[in-house]
Structure formats: structure tokens, C-alpha cells
């Protein structure tokens, strides 16, 4: 006989991965038929992406705000959070759902539009570039003491291709099963997302999302040109460190504003790209970069033109662990975190609220391309309980900068981060 449930804690675990040089799961058909020109969206869907990018910059800015004196590098995946909250949103109702829609930027369109956007990305993204591998996967594990609402399950099936698997969470195996799923769908980059402290056998359900992206630069950096160079560290101290700096001179999309130099480094057939924002701070190159708003981001992208660029960029790795339980309420998602006020009536019969929300993310950037991973966890509790020949623009990233990995057709932001030298 099972123990009486003391509390119910459905948890959403969303894993996003961007890698180079890894083997794909044997079930993935590669290369897939290529869709030229990126993801094609309707005007309403383009508006959704625009709002979603608003969320991306607002989120990153909010994460940085309490840590203005913190000089370390950061990386996060806004689209991973969109998938995690999008799936959970199908179990939300009332003001709780309205706040989730609003914070994701989908207030005008509602939960079904989030579902349709996520489904379209899953359907189309793997076929955008024969030289870039993309997989988006979802799964749901359900405690056999509970049953999810039929409509919630239907939407999980239809929009996220997630099919709930019922298990005895007291069997001593479920945690390992979930960790293996996460590892398998992130090529081993995230081998463990639950441990003995975070796994709870009384949890109602674990919902998982994994995003896998394998891309190489269209124009790789020649390793023989990589050499140690100076990098100005943040903190207004004038400290300088030595970092491995990669070099190349090539034709790239480039723009310059009063605040930034911007460089776009394409992957594969140029469907996916990394845009680097290097602050114009010649007098104080060690200041932390300011995070632009979406308006600045859009204007900068419109201004970009192909030109010859002399590029110097550090080879680096960054990992972060971000607590989102205070960040999301500051962005306007409040009710979901308050016992007896959160409304997740359409998820299951147990009244729940978000008790835990965090994201762990990693990125590795080198001469071949980029490798990045992000895991978002949402936990729910029961209320009851060289010298150039022609003219080159100079883009030497020798002081803290921002970077964005996005898809060119939709403009959707997959990752956003900053590198400070730490």
C-alpha cells in the first residue's frame, strides 16, 4: 500500500542544447529535406516572435539587474523557458494563465498561439539546414497516484508530441529513467537533472523538453591563427587577462550604432546565426555591456550590411545556474508562485503552485562552432501541502560583449548571453 500523499509537486524540466561535433540519436533522419530561407511565418506569428524576443531581452535584463556588481559571464535560453511555460500553460486558467501569456509576450493571442508556435518550431526547425542538426523533444512522466486532465494530455500530444508515461515514483528507478532521457536527448551534455535532493516520489508529474542544435560556423576559424591575446576585464579596475583569441578576415553582416559594433556569424547555410554586440567603449573597455531593448535589436538587424571584417574573438566556455523564482514575478508572472492563488485547475485534480523555477545553461565557443545547453526546471507544490588588404571593419572583441543565437527566418532567439572574461 502506498504512503498517503503529503504534497503534490509537478515539475517541468526543459532542456535546450546547441552543439558541434556530436553524434545524433540513431532515430534522427539526417540530412532532412531543406526549407530555403528559414521558417516562414504569418504576420500574426511574426508578431508573436517579436513579443517573444521582447521577453528574451526583458528576462536577460532582469536576471542581470540584481547582479550589476557581478562580473561573471552568463548564458540562458529564453525559448527553453517558452516551451516549459507553454506546456504548463495548458493546465493553467484564469489570471494565472493570463499572466503567463503576458510574460511570454503572447497576451494578445493566448495559450493556443503558444502551442501553435512551439509545434511549428518542432515541425520546421529540423529541416532548415542540411548542415545544421536540430531536434526538439518533449516527454511527460506521471506519478501513478495521479491522473492528468484529458484536455491537458490532448494538447500535450497534439502540440508538443509528448505522450505521458505513468510510473510508480516510489520504485527507486524513476529518477534514473528521467536522467537517462535527458542525457539521451542532449547527447550526454546534461547527464543529470534530478538528484536525491531534488527528486521527490510524491511529485505529481515531470514534464521535460529538450532542444538539440548542432551547428558549425559557415566560415570556420583557422586554429593556426588562434593565439593568446589581451582581454580587458570588467569592474573599472583596468585589469587585463590573457585569453585564446581566434582570428579571421571575411565578409560578414556588420553594423555600427552609437552604442555597439554588431557582427553576425552564420552557421551552415546561414539559417542559424550568432550575433555579437560589442560595446563601443574605447575609453573604458572593461565596463559591463548594457542589454539592448527589442527596438534597438530590430533597428540593428535592419542596419546590417555585408562588409569585409577583421574579426578577433575569444574562445570560451560559460556555465550559469539562474534562480527564476524571483525573476519571473518581477516580469509580471505573479499568481503562479502564490499558494491558494495559483490556478492550475486544468492540469490535474491537485491544486498546485510553482515552488521551484531555475535554469542551468552552458555554452562552448571555439574555432569549429558553438556548443550550448540549457535546462529549465519548474516545480509545483500542492496548496494543501593579420593586416588586411582591402578596407576591413575592425571587430576585435577584447572586452565584455553580448551574443544572441537566433533563427533568421522567424528571428526567434534560442540563446542569449554575455562574456566578460570570467
N, C-alpha and C positions, 0 to 999 in steps of 0.2 A: 504493500500500500504506500502510495506516495505521500510525502510530507505535505501538510497544509501550506498553500502558497502564502507567504508573508508579504510579498510585493511582486509587482509585475514590471519588467523593465525591457520593453522592446528597444533594440539598438540597431541603428543603421550604420553600416560600415561601408564607406565609399572609397575605392582605391583607384587613383589615376596614375598612369605610368607613361613616360616618354623615354625611349631607349635607343641606343645604337649598338649593333654588334651582338644581338642575342638571337637565339633560335626561337621560332614561333611554335605554338602548340600544333601538333600534327593535324588537328581537325581544321585548322585555318587554311582556306584555299588561297594560295598566293602564287603569282600576282592575280588580283581581281580585275575585272573589266574597269577601265579607267573612265572617269567622267571628267571631261575637259572643263577647265575654268573654275573649279571649286564648287561648293554647294550653292545651288540656285534656290533662292527663297522668294516667297511672295512679299508684297510691300508690308503686310502685317507682320510677317515673320522677320523681315529686316528690322522692323521697329522693335520686335521682341529682343533681337540680338543687341540692338542699340541700348535698350534698357538693361539687358544682361551685362553689357560692358560697363554701364553706369555702376551696377552692383560690384563688378570686379574692382574698379578703382576706389569706390567708397569703402569696400571691405579691406583692401590693402592699406588705404589711408587710416582706417580705424584701428587696424592691427598695429600700425606704426605709431599712432598718436600717443599711447601711454608710454612709449619706449623711445622718446625723442633723444634720450641720452644713451640709448643702447646702440652700439656701433656695429653689431654683428650683421651678417648677411641674412636675408630671408627669402623664402620661396613658398608660394601657395598656389593651389589650383581652384579658382572660382567655379569652373564647370563641374568639378567633383562635388562641390557643395550644392550646386544646382541639381545634380542627379540625386544626391542624398535627400535634400528637402523636397524635390519634385516627387519622389516615390512616397515619402511620408505624407506629403500634402494631400494625397488621395484618401488618407484616413482622417484628415482634419475637417473641421466645419466652423461655421460662424466667424467670429472675429479672429480666431486663431489662424484659420485658413486665409482670411483677408490679409493679415499681417505677413504671412509667408509669401503670398503673391506679391505684396507691395515691396518687401525687402529684396526679392529676386528681380523686381522691375516688371512683373507681369500683371500688375494690379488691373490694368485696363482689359486684360484678356482672360484671366482666371486660370484655374488648375489644369483644365483640359488643354490649354495652349502650352503650358509647361510640358505636359505629357507628349503632345504632338511634336514639339521642338526636340525633346530628348529622343523620341523614336526616329525622327528624320536624321538626326546626327548618327544614330546607331546604324541606320539603313545605308546611308550615303558615305559617311567618312571612310569606311574601309576600301572604297572603290575610287578614291580621288587621285591616287598616285601609285603607279606600279613600283616606284622606288621607295615608297613610304608605307609602313605597315601600321594599321590602326585597328584595334579591337575594343569594343565596349561591351562589357558583360555585366549581368545582374543576377543575383540569387537571393533566395529567402529561406531561412531556417526557422521553423516554428516549434515551440515547446508543445509537446503532445497534451499538455494540460489546458491548452487554449485552442480556439478556432478563430481564424481571421474572417472578417466580413466578406461575403461573396462578391460584392461590388468592388471592394478593395483588391481582391485577388484577380478579378476580371481585368481591371486596369493594369495591374502588375504584369499579367500575361500579355495584354494587347500592346501596351506602350513600352514596356521595359524588358519583354521576353523573359520575365522572372516567374518561375514556377515553384511555389512553396513546397518545401520538403519537411515533413513532420518527423521530429526525433524526440527521444527521451533525453532531455538535457541533463538527467542525473546518471547517464550511462557511463560517464568517465571518458567518453570518446568524442563528444560533440565539439569541444574546444579545438581538438586536433583536426577534426574534419573541416571546421571553418578556416583554421590557419592554413591547411593544405590547399583549400580552394583559393584563398587569397594569394598564396605563393604561386600556384599553378597559373593564375591569371595575371600575374605581374612578373613572370619569368624569374621568380625567386628573389626579386628586388624587395618584396615585403613578405618575408618568411613567417612573421608572427604579428598578428594584430590584436590577439587576445592572450592574456596570461592568467595565472591562477588568481591574481588580484582583480582583474577586470572582468573575467568570465563569471557569470552568475547563473546557476542552474535554474533559478526561478524567473529568469528573463522570459518575456512573452515571445519575442522573435528577434532574430538578427537579419537585417536586410543589408545586402552587400552590392556595391557597384565597383567594377574595375575598368579603368581606361588604360589601354596599352598603345603606345605610339613609338614606333621605331623609325627614326629618320637620320639621314646623313646630309651634311652640307652639299648643296649643289656645287659649290666651289670649296673644296677642302683646303685646309691649311697644310702647307708642306712642313712636316715635322723638323726638317733640317733647318728651317728658318726660326724655329722656336728657341728663344734664349732668355735667360733671366734679365729682368728689367725693373726699373723703379715703379712702385705704385704708392701714391700718396694716400695715407690712411686718414680716416675721419677723426674728428674730435678737436679740431683747431689747435693741434699741438705741433703741427709741422712734421710729424713722424713719417718716415718713408720706409717701406718694406721692399724686399726683393720677391718678385713673383715671376713664374714662367710666362712669358709674353709670346703669343702667336702672331705671325705677320703674313700679310699678303696684300697685293695690289690688284684690284679687279674692278669691273663695272658693277655697281650696286645701286639700288634705290637709296637716295640720300636727301635729307632736308635739314635746314637750319632755321631756328627761331631765335627770339631774344633770350630764351632760357635753355635750349637744348641743341645739340647736334644729334641727329637721328639717323641710324643706319639699319637697313633691312637685310638680314642674311637668310636666303632661301634654302629650304630643304628640297631634295628630289626634283620634282617638276615645277617647283615654286608654289604649289598649293598651300603648303605649310611654311611658316616663316618665323624667325626670331627678329624682333625689332629692339634695338638697343638705344636707350635715351641717355646721352652723355651730357651732364650739365655744363653749361658754359660758365666756368668758374676759374678763369685763369689766375685771378688774384688770390683766391682761396680754394685751391683744387681739392682740399681734404674735407670740405663740407658734405654733409649727407644730402643726397638728391631729393628734391621735392617731388611729390607724386602728382602728376597732372590730372585734371578732370577729363571727362569723356570729350568735352568740346575741344579742348586742346589736342587730345589724341586724334579726333576726327580731322581737325584742321591740319595737323602734322602729316597724316596719311595722304590727304589730298595734295599737299605741297610736295610730296616726294617725287623726285625725278632721277632717272638713271644718269650716273656720272662716274667717272673714274675716282676710286677712293683708295687711299693708302691706309690700311687697317692694321692696328695693333690691339690685341685683345688678350686678356689673361686667360690661361687655362685654370679652371677652378672647380671645386665641389662645395656644395652648400646643403645643409640639412636643418630643418626647423621643426619645432613642436609648438603649435599655437593653440591656446585655450580660447575657444569661441563662445563660451557661456556668457561672457560679459560683452564681447564684441557685437554679437547679433542683436541683443536688446538695444544697444546704442544705435544700431541701424534701423530700429523700429519693430523688430520681431520680439514682442514682449510677453504676450499671454502664454505662448508655448512653454515658457520656463516657469510658470507660476502654478503651484498645486491648487486644485479646485477651481482654477480659472482657464487652464488649457482645455481645448475642446478637440479631442481626437476620437469622437464618438463613432466615426466610420472606419476605424482601424480594427478594433476588437471590442469585446464587452467590458474589458477592464478600463477604468478611467485613468488616463496617463498624462504625464507632462515630461518635458525634456529635462533630464538631470545632468547629462554629460554631453558636451559637444566640443570636439577638438579636431585638429588636422595635423598630421605629421607629413612632411614633404621633403623630398631630396632632389637635387639636380647635380649632374656632372657635365661639364662642357669641355670639349677637347678639340683636337685637330680634325677628327672624323665627324663630329656632330654633337648631339646633346642626349643626355640620359637623365630623366627626372621621374619622380614618383610622388604621389600624394595619397594619403589615407585620411578620410573624414569619418569620424565616429559620432553618432548621435544616440545618447542613451536616454531611455524613458522610464520613469518610475510611476507606480500605482499611487493615486492620490490617497488611497486608504493607507498606503504604506510607502727695306732698301731705297735709294734715290729714284724717284720716278722720272720717266722720260717725258710723256705729255703731262699737262697740268692735272694734278690729283688733289682732291679734297683730302685733308688730313683728319683721320679719325683714330686718335690714339687714346684708348680707354685706360688711362693711367691714374684715374681717381674714381671714387664711387659712382656707380651708374645703375639705372633701372633696365629691365628687359621684359619683353612680353612674347610669348609663343602663341600664335593665332592661326586661324584658317582664313585664307584670302577671300574666298567666295562669300562666306557669311560674315566674316570679320569676328567670329566668335573667339574669345580669349580662353585658351586652355590653361596657361600658366602665367603668373606674373611674379617678379622677384626683384631684389636689389642685391648687388655685390659691392661690398665695402672693403674687401681685402682681408676681412676676418672670417 
